[in-house]
Amino acid sequence: MTCGLPKVDGLAVLQQMRDNELTRTIRWLVLTSSKEEPGILKASYKLGAKALFPNRSAFDEFTSTVAGVGGYWLLVNKIPLPGGISS
């Protein structure tokens, strides 16, 4: 999710997702290009975000960041599955 949404505050969206029982357990990763990153960092984690990344303006930097993040969450991170088995 990006904090810099054009018509709504990204943190408000994150709050709505946390308030909804169906979306509460989704692991949210936040992208921000804000110069107020310390405030966004604190608010994002308070709302349950799992990570905050700077949104790179250069496309190649952005794709590299997304590839690295995706690799971690899909290949390295272990989560509990039903029945107590980890992925």
Protein Blocks (a to p, Z undefined) as FASTA:
>chain_A
ZZkbfkbcfklmmmmmmmpmklmmpccddddfbfklmmmmmmmmmnopabdcdddfblkl
mmmmmmmmmmmmmmmpccddehhiaZZ
